[in-house]
């Protein structure tokens, strides 16, 4: 099996390089051209040419325009990368007869209510990033190609920047932090996403009826405030010297951003767990593992 991975150096892409390697020949690209191959999703012609040169059995698209606030004014690029490039991949996958693995987001929903979102729930993005990702989802579905779309949320990785690292950095210098408490979701590790992806591909290539849209997130739920509190408490218990003494909960309204954020980022993962016979661990176990790596404990 020949696999083309796009976005190899992102949080999820980095982990996918590891998880996909045992499945077959892996060609992993980022936005910088190599030997005439391009993984730059903003260059649609180069992307199509690259796919045709490689002729993969599976395309795994871990690349995206993810600057949520910037997307409000940079709509053309967000649309090209998240929607038009995804359409190119879907069209080429349909032509080849292969599989397309694509990642989306809870931002396709309104963020209202308290109930975890099912795959069949009505979509209503509250920002342009969500609009562009939803357009990408629809391009895949409309192409008729075999596909797995994984909607996920609150993604983090030990490599690169993440929310936990930011909290730890601020906690060393400040005696008080203010963190949003009315947005609820589940921190989901890039390593978990990558491992689930590899397991799902192994099953899907032999069972085309598994093609479709799935929600993928760690089990449980927490606010950003609860997440920060967990991180700080763990670090202190591990002997980290932190200045912070109090973490104040604040509402989203007290921290305005150019792009609106959904308050309810809960995702119902029952379909994924049932169809692929998978267990999704609680968010705390993944975050703790990441923290041990970050703190070198």
TAUR-V538651 format. One record per backbone hydrogen bond with DSSP energy under -0.5 kcal/mol. CO is the residue of the C=O (numbers start at 0). NH is the residue of the N-H. If there is no record, write none. Layout:
((CO	NH) (CO	NH))
This chain:
((0	2) (0	24) (1	56) (1	57) (2	4) (2	26) (3	5) (3	59) (4	28) (5	61) (6	9) (9	13) (10	14) (11	15) (12	16) (13	17) (14	17) (14	18) (15	19) (16	20) (19	22) (19	23) (20	23) (24	2) (24	26) (25	27) (26	4) (28	6) (28	7) (29	38) (30	32) (33	36) (36	33) (38	40) (39	42) (41	43) (42	46) (43	47) (44	48) (45	49) (46	50) (47	51) (48	52) (49	53) (50	54) (56	98) (57	3) (58	60) (58	100) (59	5) (59	61) (60	102) (63	65) (65	67) (66	70) (68	71) (69	72) (69	73) (73	77) (74	78) (75	79) (76	80) (77	81) (78	82) (78	83) (79	84) (82	86) (83	87) (84	88) (85	89) (86	90) (87	91) (88	92) (89	93) (90	94) (91	95) (92	96) (92	97) (97	145) (98	58) (99	101) (99	147) (100	60) (101	149) (103	151) (104	107) (105	108) (106	125) (107	123) (108	125) (110	262) (110	263) (116	267) (117	120) (125	259) (126	130) (127	131) (128	132) (129	133) (130	134) (131	135) (132	136) (133	137) (134	138) (135	139) (136	140) (137	141) (138	142) (139	143) (139	144) (140	143) (145	99) (146	211) (147	101) (147	149) (148	150) (148	213) (149	103) (150	215) (151	105) (153	187) (155	189) (161	165) (162	166) (163	167) (164	168) (165	169) (166	170) (167	171) (168	171) (168	172) (169	172) (169	173) (170	242) (170	243) (174	244) (174	245) (176	247) (178	249) (179	224) (181	183) (182	223) (183	264) (184	221) (187	155) (188	192) (189	193) (190	194) (191	195) (192	196) (193	197) (194	198) (195	199) (196	200) (197	201) (198	202) (199	203) (200	204) (202	205) (202	206) (203	206) (206	209) (207	210) (211	148) (213	150) (218	282) (221	184) (222	226) (223	227) (224	228) (225	229) (226	230) (227	231) (228	232) (229	233) (230	234) (231	235) (232	236) (233	237) (234	239) (235	238) (239	241) (245	176) (245	247) (247	178) (249	180) (249	181) (250	253) (251	254) (262	183) (262	264) (265	116) (266	268) (268	272) (269	273) (270	274) (271	275) (272	276) (272	277) (278	280) (280	218) (281	284) (281	285) (282	286) (283	287) (284	288) (285	289) (286	290) (287	291) (288	292) (289	293) (290	294) (291	295) (291	296))
